[in-house]
């Protein structure tokens, strides 16, 4: 029986794609053979992390789970590319690194009928993929999404589902915002009150075992979990648990129940530095990510102007004034992480407010990323006008409440360019990639989070992977891709998903 010419609608779009003749049909006996990893020398890549020797996974028509391991004559194989110009006829995908195999498997999942993504068995569907030749490589190594679980706790089940959705779209970083004024979600054995007190409002806290299991689950799918522990500002939940870490030790605080920027910040006495190092030691034990995010932005210096210990620190260090304590603090915490082989991450509000060793996440203006890159810092572009998904998707009255003042529409996300053409090449080379941000002040449930994330994350994935700014073409592919989101029961914004195709889909 002949099948119709396929309409692929892959998201993100591949670098090169050509249709060939024929189809490959999966059945209950199909298995994947993964060739052993070959050790290669050379310079380490600048991507967040790789999945190591973990097996590639692909959906089965019988269970919608994974094909079993197989014998060497399996009809589908995932192999490391040896550089030979000829590919094995039985090969499903070849890649230079293990994470490339995982991305290839996600392409196969999208090539299958959308029902392949359903959670349960599906009958009456022919599980065939069109024969295609695809050569693919991402434009940026860092392609991520930040999820704020500090302001609104989200269950581990949703974190796993969110990870699956990132992997499907070849997004490879899950940035977890774990602490803030409104909550502390990660347990620290040395400081149990952080979750006993700081983890109570807005939902709860995770166990160490849950977080470790999430890290492993994400690694199986080629996703690195990057933790964020805010300091020296956005720490009201920590100070509610341990008041002596603040600038007024005698004061008793509650975990903050408001949104915005709180003016209570960490002190700068030696005990505070010891606290931060102990916390980060446990964070690094749980999260093997090469990067550790320590926030750093929105830290009012008001309390430091009046705290005797802070003023004594200014004098002892010969600083220009209390405002300089922020840079002094960040320098020491960054050096602590660097001495343990980790790379410190921080938010930049100007482009020149982080120590040189930090990778800068530029969240206000694109020019701030350019300024940091010109200083020689690696940069991740996260400008709020095009990557903050807590802003409404339209100005229509039926949109749910969101951050006031901006609309971040689907096309705006699609047109984001992390390294614009007008940047000089040396600065553009410093851009590791981009990520979306989903702050949760106005996001009480997982379903609401999905509504805000999709399909805008599809657009960010397309930009981060291919760098293409073909809005009509993206609309057409997304129209086809919406059937996959439906099969996954993604609670995305329907009016954004039901797009009318404007051109042929490839």
N, C-alpha and C positions, 0 to 999 in steps of 0.2 A: 504494500500500500504506500503510495507516495504521500508525503507530508507537504503542507504549504511552505512557501519561502518564509523563513522565520523573521520575526520582528523582535530584536534582542533587547533594546532599551536598557543597556548595562549602566549601572550607577556605582562607582564613578566610571566615566568612559575610558576605555583603554587607549594606550598610546597609538597602537596600530591594530586594526582588525580587518580581516577579509573573510568572507564566506566562501567555503568550498563545497564540493558536492557530497551529499549523503548525510546520514544521521547515525548516532550511536545510541543504542537502547540499553538502559540498565534493567536488570531483573533481580530476583531475590538471591541469585547466586553471585552477583557482581561483588568484587572485593577490590580493595586498594592495596597495592604493594608499594611500600615506602622504602626506597633504597637507603642504605646507611649513609650517614653524613660523612663527607670527606673533610678532613682538616685542611685548612688553607692558611697560608701566612699572609703577611701584609698588614697595612694600617687598619686599626679598628674603625668601624663605621661610626658616623655621628648620629645614628638613630637611637631612640631611647633604650631598647633592649631587643633581644631576639628570643624565639621560643626554644632554642637549643635543639635537642633531638626528639622533641615531641612529635607524635605521628600526625599526619594530615587527616582531617575528618571530612566526610561528605555524607549527605543524607541518603538513606536507603528507601526505596519505594515501599518496602514492607513496614518499616517501623518509624520512618522519618527521623531516625537516629544516625548511627554511623555504620558504614560498611565494615565487615570484619577484616582482620588481617588475612593474608592470602599466601598462596604458593607463588613461586617465581614466574609462572606462566599466566598470572592474572591479566585480564583484559584492560585493566586500568592501573596505571602506576603513577606515583609521584616520585620524581628523581631530582637529584642535584645535577645541574648542568655542568658538563665537563669541558664545555667550550667547543665541542664538535659541531660543525655546521649542520650535520644531519641528525634529526631527532628520531627516536625509536617510534615505530608505528603504533605501538601499544601504549605510548606514554600519554597520560592525561595532561601533565604539566611538568616543566623543568624549571629550575630556578638556581641562582647562584648561592642563595642563602636559605635557611629553613623557613624564615618568615615569608619568603617569596612563594614557597609551596602552599602555605596557608592562604595567601592571597589568591593563588590560582584555584584552590578549592572553593573559595567564595565565588569566584567567577563561574565555576561549574555549577554551583548551587543556583546562581541567577540564570544560567542557561537552561536549567531544567524547568519544567512547567511550574508555575507559581505554587501549585498545590504541594510541591516538594518541601516547602517551608512550613507547612502546617504541623501542628504539634502531634497529631495522631495519624494513624494509617488512613490512606486515601485509596479508594477503589475506583476503577474505571478510567484511570488516567494512564496514558502511554508515557513512560518515563524515558524520554529521548532528548538528546541534545544535538543541535546542528553541528556539523563539522565546520570548524572555524580555525583560522590561524591568528593567534593573538600574540603580539609582542608588547609587553607592558612594563613600565617602571614608574614609580611615583616621582613627581616633581619635588616634593618635600619629604624629609624623613620624619618630621613631627606632624602628625595629623590627629588631633585630639578633641576631647570634650571634657570640660570641667563640670562636675556635679557637686553642688553644695548640699552636703548632708548635715552640716552643723546647724544651720538655721531651721531646717526641717529634716528630721531623721527619716531616712528611707530604708525599708527592710532589705536584707541581704538578697532575698529573692528578686527584687527589682534591680539591684546592682548587677546581678548575674544576667538578667534579661537585657539590661542596658548594654552590658559588655557584648552580648551576642549581637545586638543591633549595630554596635560600633564595628565589630569584626565583619559583619555582612557588607558594610560600606567601606571596608579597608581603612578604617580609622584605627590607629594603633596605640593611643594613649587615653587612659581613663584617669583624669586628674581629680582626686577626691579631696574636697575642702572639708577637713575633719573637725576643725575647731574654730570658734568665733565667740563673740560676745554672748550669743544666745544658746550656746551648747558646746560640749566637749564629748566627742563620740568615740574616741579611742582609749581603751584602758591602758594605764601606765602603772605597773606593779609597785613602783617606788612611791607613787602618789595616788592612792586609791580614791581619794575624795574627788579627783577630777571628774570621774564618771558617776560617783555616788551623789555628788551635788551638781556638777556641771552637766551631767548627762540626762538629768531628769526632765527638764522642760522640752517641749516640742518633740517628744518621741522616745528618747532612750539612748542606748549606746551599744556598740558592737563588742563582741568578745574577741580576744586575741586569735582564737581558733577560727572564728568566722572571717576575720580579715586575712589570715594566712591562706585559708581555703579559697578566698576570692582571688588572691594574687595568683595562686596556682591555676585556678579556673581560667582567668584572663590570659595567662601565659600559654595555655593550651590553644588559645584562639589568636595568638600573636598580638595581644594587647598588654601593655605595661601599665601597672597601677602606680601612679605618682602621688605620694601623700603630701598634703599641705597642713602644716601646724603653724598657725598664725602667731607672730611675735614681732616687735614688742607691743603693738597695738592689737585691737580686736581680741582682747583677752579677759573680758569681764567674767566669763564663766569660770576661768581658772582662778581669778581673784576672789570669786564667791567661795571657792573651795579652800583657797590658801591665801588669806588676806595679807600675810607677811611678805608676799611677793610683790606687793604694790608699793605705792609711794606714801600711803597713809596706813601703816600696819594695824592701827587701832580701829580702823573703820570696818564695819561688817556690811557686805554687799549681797544683793541677790543676783542671780543670773538675769541678764537683761531681758526684758520682755517687750522691747521696742526694736524698730529697725533703724538703720542709719549708722552713724559713726559715734561711738561712745568715747568719752574723753578720759576714761580710766585705763591706764597703761601699766606695763611692768615697770618696776623699779630697776635701777642699774647697779645695785650692790652685789657683792660677790655671791651671795646665796641665790640670787636670781639667775646668774650665769650658770651656777651649778645645777639648778632646776632645769634650765633649758638643755643643758648637755645630757642630763639623765633622761629627759623625755626623748630627745633625738636619738640617743643610743637605743632605746626600745623601739622607736620608729624604724630605725635602720635594721634592727633584727627582724621586724615583721615585713618590711618592704625592701626587696633587693634592688629596686629601681636605682639606676645610676644618679638620678636626680631626686633631690628633696626640696620641697617648696616651703619657704618660711614666711610667705606673705610679705610683710614689711611696710605696706602702704597704709595710708590713713591713720597715722600715729600722731595725735595732737601732743605737743610738748608742754601743754599748760601745767600739768602736775610737776614736771621736772623744773619749772621755774620757781617752785615753792618748796620742794622736798629737800631737806638738809642733806640726805645721802646723795641725791642727784647733783646738787650744787657742789658737794665735796668731790664728786667724781669729775665734774667739769674742771675744778681747780687742779686736782691731782694729775689729770691727763693733759692739762694745758689746752683745753678746747676753747673755741671762740665763744661759746655760750651753750645754754641748754639744748637748743635745736641741733647742735652738733652731736649730741648723744645718740641720735638715731643712727648716723653713719658709723659711729664708734661701736655701737651694739651690733649692727649688721656685719661689720668687718670681723668681729670676733666669732660670731656664730658661723659665718661663712668659712672662716679659717678652720674652725672645728670640724665642719663637714668635709672640707677639702683634705684635711689630714687623715680622714678615714676613707678616702677614695671616692667620696660623693661630690656631686656638682650642685652647688646651691642655686636655687631659683628664687626670684622675687618679682613682685609687681613693680613696674616703674611708672611713675606719674609725670615724669619730665624727660627721661632719657639719660639723665646724668646723676641720679639720686641713689644708685646702687654701687657697692664696691666692684672693682674691676673683675673679680673672680666670679661674679654672679652672671647667670643667664637671665636676661631681662624679658619679662612678659609685658609688652607695651599695650596698655588697655585704654588709654585716653585718646591719643592721637597717633596716626601713622608716623608723623614726623618724630615722635619720641622714640619709636623703634629705629628710625634712621639715625638719630643722634646717638643712641646706644651702640649701634653697629659701627658708626664712625669712631667711637671710643675703643673699638676692638672687642666688644662684647657680643656673644651669640644672642640671638633675638628670636622670640616666639611672638608672632603678631596676634593680638587679641583685642582690636579696637572695638569699643562698646557699640559704636553706631552700626556695626555690621556683624558682630559675633555674640552679642549679649542676647540670649534667647529668652530671658525673663521679660524683655520688652514686648509689647503687643505686636502681633503680626499684621495688624491693619488698624485703621482708625474707626472701623465700624462699631456701632454701639453694642453689638452682640458679643464682642470680644470680652473674655474674662478679665478681671483686674490684673494689672501688671505694673512694672516700674513706670512712673509718670514721665512724660516729656519727650519720648522718642517712639517711633515706629520702626521696627526692623523687619521689613518684608522679605519674602523669599528671593526676589530679584536682587535686593540689596546684598544678601548673603552670597548669592551666586556671583556677583560682580566684585567681591572682595579680592584684592591681589596682595598677598603677603609681601611680595618683593616687586614693587611697581617698576615699570620700564625706565622711569626717570631717575631711579637710584643708580649711583655709580656701581660698577661691578663688584668692587671690593666690599661695599656695604651689603649689597644684595646677597653675596656669598655667605654672609653672617646669619642669614635668616634660616633657622632650622625648620620653620613651618608655621602652622597656625592652629588655633583651637577655638571651639565655641564655649561659651560660659552659660551655665544654667543656675543662676542664683535662685534661692527658694523662699524668699520672703512671701511671695504670693503663690506658692506652689505647694498646696497641702497634701497632695496625693500623687502616687506614681502615674495614674492616668492623666493627671494634669501635666505632669512632667513630660510625658510622651506627646501630649497635645502641642506643647510648646516646642519640643525638640524636632518633631517631624511634620512636614518634610524639610524643614530648614537645615537639619543636619545632612540631608542628602545633598543639598547645594554646597555646603561647606566641604563635604567629602569630595565632591567633584572638583572644586577649586583646588583643594590641597593635593589631590592626586594628579590631575591632568593640567591644571592651570588654565583650562579653556574657559573662555567667556562667551559662549555661544548660547544666549538665552533661548532663542527658539528651539535649538537642538536639545537643550536641557529640558525644556517644557515637554517636548515630545517623548524623550526618554522617561521622564518622571511619570507621564501619563501611563506608560506601560509598566513602570516600576510600582505604581500604586497597587497593582494586583498582588505583588509580593508583600507589600505592607499589610494589605487586607488579609492575606493568608496567615500572617504572623499576628493578626489582631492588634496591630499598632493603633493606639488611640490618637492618631495624628489629626491635624486640622483638615477636615474634609474639603472645605472650599479651596484649599491650597493644593490638595492632591488631585482633585477631579479636573485636571487640565485638559483642554482640547488639543490634540496633537496638531502641530503646525508644519511638520515635515516628515519625511521618511525616517524611520528609526533604524539606527545601526548600533 
